Amino acid sequence: MGKVSAMLRRALILLTLLTVHAVAQPTSEPTPVAQAVAAIKLKPNWQRIEITEEKPTSYRLQLYYKPLGQRHSHVVSRADATADTKEIAGAVLDELKKEGKDPAKDRINLSVWAQQDAGRGMTGKPLTRPFGSTVYNYKSDRLEYRP
């Protein structure tokens, strides 16, 4: 019994130290990409924009449209997805330039993907409508849509 209670005390002390360490972490300033995303006003058919990867020269964002079947949701066309992902990518590039980055020279990799949840399939699994992505090509310094 003594060994078990000693182990429990050690585990409790370790847990307390880890909790204090996690709470004591400093909060950081929002990154340029987070600032750009926060400044984008969501359109009526957009559900949210997420940053799924953020590294010094590599950024990946995901645009989620409102799921089909929800009130005020509509079927998104490829033209909508192209325009929307290009708009988001342009806003991110603008913010990076404000921060002093040169996307072409710094070889920035940026992609904005779009998708829409489309209910459930015959087996009950969720269905997703992927629309492709807009990618920044630093070699040509252009945004390109890739279906």
N, C-alpha and C positions, 0 to 999 in steps of 0.2 A: 504494500500500500504506500509506503514511503517513497518508492521510486516513481510511482505514477503521479503522486501529488507534486514531487519535485519537477517532473517533466511538464506537468500542467502549469506550474508557476513560471518555468522558463518560457513556455509557449506564450503565456499571457504577457510576460515582459517583452518578448520579441514582437508580439502583435502590437503592443502599446507603442514601442519604438517606431515600428513601421508606420503606424497611423500618424504619429507626430511628424515623422519625416514627410509623409505625403501632404499633410495639411500645411507644412511650413514651406512648400515649394512656392517660389515667387510667381506672380502672374505676369504674363508677357504682353507686350503691345500687340494689337492686331497686325497681321502681316499685310503687305500691299494687296495680295490676292484676296484675303478676307475682307479688306476694306472695299475693294472693287465689287465683290459679290454682295456685300451688305448695302452698297449704294444702288444696286440695280433694283428697279421697281418691278415686282412680279406682274406679269400680264395675267388677265383673267383665267386663261387656260393653263397657267403654270402652277404646279404645286409647290416646288422648292428647287433650289440650286445647292448642290453639295460640292465641297472640295474633297476629292477622294485621294489626291496625291499632291503634296507640296514639298518640293525639294528646291535647292538653290537655282537650278536651271530647268526644272521639270514640274509642270503643273497639269493636273487632270481634274476637270470638273464634270459634274453630271447634272443635267437638266431633267427634272421629272415633271411630266405633264400630269394634269388631273386625270385620275383613272376613268376609263370609259364606264358609263353607267352612273357616275356621280352627277349630282345636279350641276348644271352649267359646264359640263365637260363635253367636248366634241371630238370627233375623229380628227387627228392632226395629220396634215399632209406633209409630204417630203419638202415642199416649198416652205411651209411654216417652220419645220425643223431646221432647214438650211438657214433661213433668215434669223431665227432665234439664236441658234448656236453661234453664228457669225457675230451677232450683236453682243453676246456675252463675251466671246473671245476678244472682240475689239475693245470692250470696256476693261478687261483685264490687261491687255497690252498697253492701253492708255495709262493705267495706274502704274504699271511697271516702268514706263517711260518717265512718269512724274517722279518716281523714286530714283531716277538717274540711270536706269538700265537701258542698254541698247539691245533689243531682242535679237536682231540679226547677228551683231558682233558677239554677244554673249551666248549665242547658240541656244536660245530658249526653246524648250519643247513645251508646247501648250496644246491641249486638246479639250474640247467641250463635247461631251456625248449627250444624246437625248433619247428618252424612252417614255413609254406610256403603258401603265398597267391596263390589261384588257380583260379583266374578269378571270374566270376559271375555265379550264378545258374539260374534256369529257371525263377525265380521271380525277378531276378536282384540283389538279395542280394549277398554280397561278400562271397566267399567260402574260407575256410582255411583248410590246411592239417596239423593237429597237429601230431607231431612225438613222444610225450612223453618227458621224462626228464632224466637227470643223476642227482642222488642225492648222497650227501656225507653222509654215515652212520657212525656217530661218535662211535657207539658201536663196530662195527667191523673194523673201520678205513679204509673203502673201498669206492670206487665209484661204484654205482649200477645204471644200466640203467632200467628205468621203462617205458614200452610202454604206 
